[in-house]
Amino acid sequence: MIDLNKILTTGASGMVGSYVDFGIKTDSESLDVTNLDEVMRVVRQYRPQAIIHLAAETDVDLCDRDPNHAYSVNGIGVYNIATAALDVGAKLVYVSTAGVFDGEKDCPYTEEDVPSPKNFYGRSKHLGELIVRGMLKDYIIARACWMFGGGMEKDKKFVSKIIKQLNKPEIKAVNDAFGSPTFGKDLVGTLKQLLTDDATGIFHLGNEGVCSRYEVAKFIIETLKPDVEITAVGLDYFPGANRVKNEAVVSEVKLMRPWQEALKEYLETEWKHTIKN
Ligand SMILES: NC(=O)c1ccc[n+]([C@@H]2O[C@H](COP(=O)([O-])OP(=O)(O)OC[C@H]3O[C@@H](n4cnc5c(N)ncnc54)[C@H](OP(=O)(O)O)[C@@H]3O)[C@@H](O)[C@H]2O)c1
């Protein structure tokens, strides 16, 4: 039986880490995952039963501009953590991404689909998966998609970008890229459950359902500021890294609630009080 106090989390000061309310939380100051000596020292000090590895370079455009940095944090960082997990006999939970797929499939990706990443963020996260699968037997690879969470302070992704534009009369959002929005809080809750059940293997942990960015933006506007206009645009409208058309994930096992329920809770509990109507 896993003792939640004996779980060590890396990258815990980020968006997802803000929902980890148990165990030993480390951040880039206390545990730089690219530094093998530091990783071994800290992991040997705490001797965790499990490591939740959240630390990553998550800026997709930065990863495309600087692939060496992406491979260092998202590849070598994982190798170091996996080495330490082996050393102390800890289970490793690696949070990966639907960005390991090429986006060409016309329905949601299952756990059986074969990764074929299109950009350097996806490639570096895929490298992390290969390392985990190659080195360890006792692991969980949890693929998430279009993460939201952390509120005003930590959320730097799509949901907060839309909320920060609510003072404009009109917002544009892409209607030909699809995904499965994932609430960081639900992800952490499900990881806790999987650890308690001593599960192993690959799990797709997006919130249930598939939608476009446009539908997410529309849901945010309707919940927080219904008088704002929304216009649909194509994926090519916004410049940036080589983004994929389809990042939707589905799982054999139903572990996550529908995205609308999760997003509604997030907007109402962490954002509504900040909005002036
Ligand atoms: N965000 C998404 O849409 C998304 C989607 C699917 C999967 N994921 C995965 O989910 C996990 C958590 O992501 P998140 O959304 O919480 O991202 P986040 O807010 O960017 O947090 C990542 C954390 O990793 C830390 N970090 C970066 N380099 C590090 C290093 N060398 N050593 C130790 N820590 C380091 C960062 O700390 P500093 O800020 O101090 O550098 C940051 O606190 C990641 O593995 C990510 O790949 C994210």
The ligand as an SDF file (V2000), in Angstrom:
LIG
                    3D

 48 52  0  0  0  0  0  0  0  0999 V2000
    0.8120   22.3130  -19.8620 N   0  0  0  0  0  0  0  0  0  0  0  0
    0.2590   21.4630  -20.7110 C   0  0  0  0  0  0  0  0  0  0  0  0
   -0.6040   21.8300  -21.5500 O   0  0  0  0  0  0  0  0  0  0  0  0
    0.6440   20.0140  -20.6620 C   0  0  0  0  0  0  0  0  0  0  0  0
   -0.0270   19.1020  -21.4740 C   0  0  0  0  0  0  0  0  0  0  0  0
    0.3230   17.7520  -21.4210 C   0  0  0  0  0  0  0  0  0  0  0  0
    1.3340   17.3340  -20.5610 C   0  0  0  0  0  0  0  0  0  0  0  0
    1.9840   18.2400  -19.7950 N   0  0  0  0  0  0  0  0  0  0  0  0
    3.0530   17.7580  -18.9140 C   0  0  0  0  0  0  0  0  0  0  0  0
    2.6160   17.9070  -17.5810 O   0  0  0  0  0  0  0  0  0  0  0  0
    3.7500   18.1280  -16.7210 C   0  0  0  0  0  0  0  0  0  0  0  0
    3.4760   19.3190  -15.8230 C   0  0  0  0  0  0  0  0  0  0  0  0
    3.2870   20.4550  -16.6530 O   0  0  0  0  0  0  0  0  0  0  0  0
    2.7510   21.8660  -16.1380 P   0  0  0  0  0  0  0  0  0  0  0  0
    1.6200   22.2180  -17.0020 O   0  0  0  0  0  0  0  0  0  0  0  0
    2.6190   21.8720  -14.6440 O   0  0  0  0  0  0  0  0  0  0  0  0
    3.9850   22.7570  -16.5860 O   0  0  0  0  0  0  0  0  0  0  0  0
    4.6550   24.0440  -15.9180 P   0  0  0  0  0  0  0  0  0  0  0  0
    3.6500   24.8760  -15.2280 O   0  0  0  0  0  0  0  0  0  0  0  0
    5.5000   24.6290  -16.9860 O   0  0  0  0  0  0  0  0  0  0  0  0
    5.5730   23.3710  -14.8050 O   0  0  0  0  0  0  0  0  0  0  0  0
    6.7480   22.6810  -15.1200 C   0  0  0  0  0  0  0  0  0  0  0  0
    7.6850   22.8270  -13.9740 C   0  0  0  0  0  0  0  0  0  0  0  0
    8.9050   22.1770  -14.3060 O   0  0  0  0  0  0  0  0  0  0  0  0
    9.9360   22.9370  -13.7140 C   0  0  0  0  0  0  0  0  0  0  0  0
   11.2260   22.7230  -14.3650 N   0  0  0  0  0  0  0  0  0  0  0  0
   11.6600   23.1620  -15.5830 C   0  0  0  0  0  0  0  0  0  0  0  0
   12.9330   22.7760  -15.7800 N   0  0  0  0  0  0  0  0  0  0  0  0
   13.3070   22.0840  -14.6590 C   0  0  0  0  0  0  0  0  0  0  0  0
   14.5080   21.4560  -14.2470 C   0  0  0  0  0  0  0  0  0  0  0  0
   15.6050   21.4310  -15.0350 N   0  0  0  0  0  0  0  0  0  0  0  0
   14.5230   20.8580  -13.0290 N   0  0  0  0  0  0  0  0  0  0  0  0
   13.4640   20.8680  -12.2320 C   0  0  0  0  0  0  0  0  0  0  0  0
   12.2990   21.4660  -12.5400 N   0  0  0  0  0  0  0  0  0  0  0  0
   12.2310   22.0670  -13.7600 C   0  0  0  0  0  0  0  0  0  0  0  0
    9.5010   24.3870  -13.8590 C   0  0  0  0  0  0  0  0  0  0  0  0
   10.1440   25.1630  -12.8630 O   0  0  0  0  0  0  0  0  0  0  0  0
   10.7030   26.6570  -13.2080 P   0  0  0  0  0  0  0  0  0  0  0  0
    9.4750   27.4270  -13.6060 O   0  0  0  0  0  0  0  0  0  0  0  0
   11.3240   27.0720  -11.9450 O   0  0  0  0  0  0  0  0  0  0  0  0
   11.6500   26.4660  -14.3520 O   0  0  0  0  0  0  0  0  0  0  0  0
    8.0000   24.2900  -13.6380 C   0  0  0  0  0  0  0  0  0  0  0  0
    7.6630   24.5570  -12.2890 O   0  0  0  0  0  0  0  0  0  0  0  0
    4.9400   18.3090  -17.6700 C   0  0  0  0  0  0  0  0  0  0  0  0
    5.6960   17.1320  -17.6810 O   0  0  0  0  0  0  0  0  0  0  0  0
    4.3300   18.5660  -19.0180 C   0  0  0  0  0  0  0  0  0  0  0  0
    5.1580   18.1240  -20.0810 O   0  0  0  0  0  0  0  0  0  0  0  0
    1.6460   19.5620  -19.8040 C   0  0  0  0  0  0  0  0  0  0  0  0
  1  2  1  0
  2  3  2  0
  2  4  1  0
  4  5  1  0
  4 48  2  0
  5  6  2  0
  6  7  1  0
  7  8  2  0
  8  9  1  0
  8 48  1  0
  9 10  1  0
  9 46  1  0
 10 11  1  0
 11 12  1  0
 11 44  1  0
 12 13  1  0
 13 14  1  0
 14 15  2  0
 14 16  1  0
 14 17  1  0
 17 18  1  0
 18 19  2  0
 18 20  1  0
 18 21  1  0
 21 22  1  0
 22 23  1  0
 23 24  1  0
 23 42  1  0
 24 25  1  0
 25 26  1  0
 25 36  1  0
 26 27  1  0
 26 35  1  0
 27 28  2  0
 28 29  1  0
 29 30  1  0
 29 35  2  0
 30 31  1  0
 30 32  2  0
 32 33  1  0
 33 34  2  0
 34 35  1  0
 36 37  1  0
 36 42  1  0
 37 38  1  0
 38 39  2  0
 38 40  1  0
 38 41  1  0
 42 43  1  0
 44 45  1  0
 44 46  1  0
 46 47  1  0
M  CHG  2   8   1  16  -1
M  END
$$$$
